Structure formats: C-alpha cells, structure tokens
C-alpha cells in the first residue's frame, strides 16, 4: 500500500474485509492531505448536513488505514454508533504501537465496561496517546476502575474526560488516589458521576490536590457538592500551586461554601478560570468573590456566576473588579446592573466577546440581553489550536439549554464543533502544549487503596 493515498487504502481495506463504504468516511479521507499532524474529524453530530454515522465495521476499516500511518495524529469519532467491538479495534491499534495517534475522541458513543477495559489495557504499553475523551459512554464503575489501574503505569496520558460515564464513589476515589502519584495528567473531567454518599469523595479530592503538582484543569460539575464538600476541597486548594482552571458548575454551593473558596483565592498564585455557574451563591457570595479578586495575591481573571440568584449588590461588586471575562446571565439584572455593564462594555474594559450580556436602551431605560458567549470549555489541550494561554472557545455558553461546556447532559456537545465550519474534516496540529515540561517522571506502581 506504499505510495497510496489514505482514501485509496480505505477502498482496498473495505474490499478486503467486505465492509461497505461509508460516504462520510470516504469524503473526509479524500480531503485529507498527507501532511504531518493531521486530525481526522469524523464526528457524527453535524446538524448542517445528513451524514452516515460510524459503526464498528467503519472503525475496523479506519484502524487498518491508520496502521503504520505517521501523519494522522488525531481522531475524532464522537457522537457515532461505536460499541465495545469498535473500542476493541481502536485498542488493538493503540497496543500495536504502529500509529502516530496521540488524540482520541470517543465521546457519546455506546461504549460500555468491556470497551473501556480494552482501551485501558492497550494504554498500559502505549507511549503515544496524550488525550482520551470518553465522556457520555456508560462505562460504569468497573470501566473507570480499569482506567484508574492503567494510570498507575501509564505516564504519557495528559487529558482524560470521563464526564457522564456513570462513575460511582469507588471509581471516583480510585481516580483521585491515582492522581496523588500520577505526574503526567494535566486535565481531568469526572463531572456528573452517580454519587449516593455524603461528601467523603471531597476529602479524597482535597488530599489529592494537596500533593498533586501537575494537574492544570479539573472539572467537577454536577457532583452534588455542598458547602461542607467545598470546605474540604479548599483545604487541598490552599496547598496546590498548579491548578489554573476549576469547574464547579451545577452543584449546591451557597455563600458559605464560596466564603471558604474566596479565602483561598486571596492567596492563590495560579487559579485563573473559575466556573461557579448554576449554584446559589447570592449577593453575599458574589461580594466574597469580588473582595478576593481585588487582592494583590489573586490572579483570577475569568469567572462565570450565571444563574446564582445574585442581585444588584453582588453584581455591582463584581463589575468593580479586574476580571477580564465575566458571565452573569440568569441572575437578577436590575437597571443599576444594566447601566454598570453597559458602561463597562462601552469603555472597552470588558470586551463584548468576553461576557454573555449586551446592553440596549428602550424609552430611556437600559436593559441587558443574553449573548451566547461563555467560559472557554478547556484550559489545557494537547491540540495547540486551543492555546491554554489564550481565551479560546469563548463562544459556547456553558449554562444555556444547549450546554457546550463539555456538558454530559446534552446530545449536542460541540467541543470539536462541526457546525461552525463546513470543512473541518482535517486539521493540522502541532505538538503538545508548550507549558508541559519536556520530561515526564517515571512513576512506580502504586496499588489502589480500598474505599
């Protein structure tokens, strides 16, 4: 097959294995240029046109095409009909070590425990994959435990997304225990697990944050976190000096929990982005945050407090802070607040694309309308097209009904949005994030502790 284009290889593989040609796959492969660091975008949620979603046979054909292919470094097959069988084909590709694949997106397929186990075993000997996204696959507690065990020996993976995967308390605790010793993971998402316990998982997370020095981004949305859980979490945050993005959206945090968080922010030298949307911090919580942000030791510059029952006092206090990105829709936007934000935007101190409101005037009264901007979905990314040091991904609102902040509750997650560009089938990417140290420390095998 030397000298053949990848589309020609696909034709040959389908003929050899008697697999029916998928028009969507063929179209993407024909557009793929044989350059370095190419990402194949085969996501199945393109609402602009009808496409044939991938099944397990399509994945088999793809893996045969990618075997010994050193050009394709990223594969996005999210929102398709891939089951455990397809996950097994991808695991075989990763285990063979004869591909350059370093980013694999399997979000919102039909992968269960067996598929997760196959992927986990393949990663034990894989040294190329940097990013694995499995959010929306019901791998369950057992599947997550297999991945946690793998992370004891794998020192390459830098991003792991397991939101809405039906994780239970045991696997959440196992993952946090592994993160105490794992030095390679930079971004972890365990949002919306199935937790039926009182906040003991927050104690384990706190202990992990106290000793982990590599984690940059942590998503804890829809965890059922209460003020007591927040208090435990902040105990670890006080000792952490690496985390830059903390996602606490859709929890049960009130002003009392935010008071503990504000005390940490006053002295925290690293946390830059905070998502508290869809909690209930009210005016007092907003004031706590504004006081913390104005302290010299705080570098927080991006904040979402959407839908927190905040009124005029709290919103005005946040308007008088050095925040560069602030998202407030869903609170009580009375006229003093409307005028304050109108002035902020008009003066240029708050850019229109860095907030989710826009001012307009009717009969001498100022009102605010919603604009569909939101916090960036990810801070750290193995794809340098999403630079961790720039305000990328700011046009997807994390709190609207079509939540695109890696929201595990919607079927329209567009983390690799195929709806904003008509030709995103191939993306040239560079190497991993420049902020990551060139070396990755070897870690000894640490047995999982019982929960």
N, C-alpha and C positions, 0 to 999 in steps of 0.2 A: 504493500500500500504506500510505499515511499513515493513522494512526489505528487500524490493525490491531494486534492482539497478535502477539507473535512466533510463537505456535503457529498463528495464522491465516495468517501469512506463510509458515510452513513448509508448510501444506496447499497453498497456492497455488503455491509453488515446485515441490513434488513433482508436482503436476498438470501444470505447465508443462513440466517436464523428464522426465515419465513415470518418476518414481522412486517405488519402493514405500515406503509409510510405515513407518518404524521405530518400533515401540511404545515402546521405551526413550527415544528422542529426543523423541517426542511427549509422553510423560509428564513429562519434565524441563522441556520448554518450557512446558507448561501450568502448571507450578508456579512458573515464572519471573515475578517481579513486575517491572514496568517502573520500577525504581529505578536510581539511579546505582551504578556499580562492582559489577556482578553477575558472578559466576563460574559458568559452566555446568559442572557435574560430570557428564561422560558417560564416566567410567572404566569399563572392561569387566571389572574383577576383583571385582565384588560377589559374595561367596560366600553371602550370605544369601538371595538370590533369583536366579532364572534371568532373564537379560537377553539381548537380541539385540545382539551386538557390532556396532560400526560398521564399514562398508566404505567404499570410495572414493566410491560414489554418495551415501551418507549425508553424507560430508564435503562433497561438492559442494552438496548441499541446505543444509547448515549455513552454508557460506560465503556463499551467496546471501541467507540470512536475516540474517547479520551485516553484510552490506554496508550502509553508512550507518547502522548501529546504534551509537549512542553510549553505550548503557547497559551492554552486555556488555564487560567489560574483561579477563576471564579465561576460558580454555577448556581443560578437562582432558579429553583424549580418549586417555588412556593405556590400555594393555592392550586394544587393539582390533585390527582386521584392516586397518589403513590401510597402503597401499603407496606407491610413488613417485608414482602418479597422484593419490592423495589429498593427499600432501605438496605436489604442484604446485598443487592447488586452494587450499590454505592460503597458499602462496607468492603466488598471484595476489591474494588478499585483503590480504596484508601489503603488497604492492607498490603496490596501488591507493591506499593511504593513506586509505581512506574508512571505516575502522572504528576503534574505540577500544581494540582488543585490545592489552594490554601483557603478558599472561602466556599462554604456550602450552606445554602439556604433552603431548608425543607419546611418552612413554616406553613401551618394549616394544611397538612395532608392527612392521611389516615394511618399514620404510623403508630403502632402500639408497643407493648413491652418488648416483644421479640425483636422488632426492628431497632429499638433503642439499644438492646443488648448487643446486636450485631455491630452497630456503629461504635458502641463503647469498646468492644473487643478489638475492632480494627484500629482504634486510636491508641491502643497500648503500644503498638510498634510503629505508628505513623509519626513522622517528624516534619510534615509539611503543612498540615491543616492548622490555620490560625483562627478561623471563625466557624462556629457551628450554631445554626439557628433552628431550633425545634419547636418554637412556641406554637401552641394550638394543636399539637399532636398529643393524644391521650396516652402518653407512655406510662402514666401512673407512678406509684411509689416504687415499684420494683425496677422499672426502667431508669428512673432517676438514681436509684441506688447503684445500678451498674455503671452509670456515668460517673458517680461520685468515686467509686472504686478505681476507675480508669484515671481519674485526675490525681491519684496518688503517684502514678508512674509517668503520666504524660506531662512533659514540661515545655510543650510547644503551644498548645491551645491558648489563645488570648481573649476570645469572646465566646460566651455561652449563653444562649437565650432559651429559657425553659418556662416562659410565662404560659399560663392556662394549660398546663400539662397534667393536671390532677395530681400534683405532688402532695404528699401527706407530711405530717410532722416529722416522721422518721427520716425521710429523704432530705427535707429542708435542713434538719440538724446535721445530717451526714455531710451535705454540701458545705455547710459553714465550718464544720470540723476540718474538712479537707483544705479549705481556704486559709486555715491557720498556717499551713506549711507550703501550699502551692504558691510559687513565686512568678508564674507566667500569666495567669488570668488577669486581664485588665478590666473587662466588662462582664457583669453577670446580671441576668434578669430572671427572677423567680416569682414574678407577680402572679397574683391570683391562684395560690395553692388551695388545697382543701384542708384547712386547719380547723380542728374542733377542740383546741386546747386553749388554756389561759396562757398568756404571753411568754411561756418558757422559751420558745424559739428566739424571742428577742434577747434573752440572756446570752444564748449561744452566738447570735449575730454580734452582740456587743463585745464578747470576748474575742471574736474573730477580728473585728475592726481594731481592737486594741493592739494586736500583734501583726496584722497584715500591712505590708508596706508597698504593695504593688497594685492593688485594686484602685482603679480610677473612676469607674462608673458602676452604680448599684441601683437596681430597680426593685422596689418593694411595694408596688402598687397593689391595692385590693387584698391586703394581708389581714385586714381586721384589726390593725394596730390601734391601741387605745393610748391614753396618756401614760399609763404605767409602762406600756411597752416602749413608748418614746423616751421615757426617763431612763430605762435600761439601755436603750440604744445610744443615747447621748453620753453615757458613761464610757462607751468604747470610742465614740467620736472624739472625745476630748484628747485621746491618746493617738488618734490617727492623723497622719500628715501626708496622705497620698490621694484620698478621695476628692474628686472635683465635681462630680455630678451625683446628686442624691434624689431619687424619685420616690416620693411618699404619697402619691395621689390616691384618691378614693379610699382613705382609711377613716378612722374615727377619732382623729386628733382634734382636741379643743385648745383653748387658750392656755390651759395648764401644761399640756404637752409642749406647745410652742415656746413657753417660757423656758423650759429646760433646753430646747434647741437654740434659742436666742443666746443663752449664756455661752454655749459652745461657739456660736458664730462670732461672738465678740473677740475671740482669741484664735479662731481657726485660720491658718495661713494658706489653705488650699481650696476650700469649697467655693466653687464659682457659680454653680447652677443648682437651684432647688425647686422642686415641683411639689407644692402642697395643695394642688387643686382638688376640689371636691372633698374637703374636710369641713371643719366647723370652728375656725379659729376666732371669728368675730372681731370686733374692734380692738379688744384688749390684746389678742394675739398679733394683729397687724401692727399695733404700737410696739409690742415687744420686738418684732422683726425690724421695724424701722429704726429703733434705737440701736439694735445690734449692727445693722448695715452701716450706720453713720460712724461707728467706732473705727479708729485707725487700723486695728488689727484684723478687720473683716474685709475680705476681697470679694464677697458675693456680689454678682452683678446681674444675674438673671434669675427672676423669681416669677412663679405662677401661683396666684392665690384665687383662681377662679372658683366661683360657687362656694364661698366660705361664710356667707351671711355677714359680710363686712359692710358697715355703713359709713357715713361721712367722715367721722373722726379717724377711723383706721385707714381709709383710702387716702385721705389728705396727708396723713403722716407718711405713707409710702410714697406719695408724689414728691415729697421733700427729701428724697434720699438720692444717693449717687447711682442707683440702679440704672443700667442701660437697657434692659429688657424687663418689661413688667406686664403681666396679663391679669386682668381684673374682671372680665365679663362674668355675669352670673351673680354679682353682688348687688347691693342697693346703690344704684348710680344716681344720686340726687344732684340737684343743679350745682351746688358748690364743687362737687367732684367733677362734674362735666366741664365746668369752666376751668378748673385746675388742669385737667388733662388736655383740654383744648390749647391752653397756654403752653404746656409742656411740649406738645407736638409742633405748635406754630413757632416756638422759639428754636426748634431744632435740637433741644436737649433730649427728647425722646423721638426717635425716628419712627415714621409711620409703620414700617415693616417690623418693628420690634415691640409692638403692642397689639392687642386684639380689639381695640376700640378706635372709632373715628368720630370726630365731633361735627355736628351740624346745628344750624340755628333755625328756629321757627318762631315767628312773632316775638322776637327779642329774647327767647329762651333757648339755652344751649342744651342739647341732648347728645348722648353717645350711642352710636350704632356698632354692632358687632362686626369685626373684620376677622376673617378666618386665618389668622396667624397664631402661632403657638410656640412654646419652647422647642428647641431642636430635639429631635427624637433620640439622638445618640450623641454622646460627647466623644467617646473613643471609637475609632473604627479602623479595621485593618485595611480599608479602602481609603487611600489618601484623597479621593474626591470628596470625602466627608472629613475635612480637616478638623481635628479636635480643638484647634485653637481659633477657629472662626465660627461665627454664628450661622452655621449651615442648618438646613432642614427647619427653617423658621416659618414655613407657610402651611404647616399642618397643625391644626388646633388639637391639643391633647384632651380637650374636655367637651368637645361637641358630640352630637349624636353619632357622627362618623369618625370617632376617635382614631387618630392615626399615629398616636404616640406608642407604637408597638402594642396597641391595646388588644389583649387576648379575647375580648368580648365581642368583637365585631368581625364580620367576614370581609371587611373592606380595608384591612390594614395595607398601607401602601408604603412600607419602609423602602421598597425599591419601586417607586410609583411608576407603573407602566402607563398611567393615564395622563401624565403631564408631558410626555414626549412620544411622538409617534414612531420614532426609531431608536429604541433603547435596547435593541437585541444584543448589541456588542458594546462593551465599554472598556476602553484601555485604562488600566490601573497601574499604579506604581507599587513600590514596596510598602512594608508595614509602616505604621505611624512612627514618625521620626522621634517622638518623645520616649519611645520604648528603648531601654538600654540594649546595646548590641548583643550582649551576652545574656543567657538565661541560666540561672544557677541550677545545678543538678540537685534534685531533692530526694532524700531517702524515702523508702516505702513506709508509710505510716498507717498502721491498722486502724480501721474505723472503730470508734468507741460506741458502745451500746447506748441507746437513748432511753 
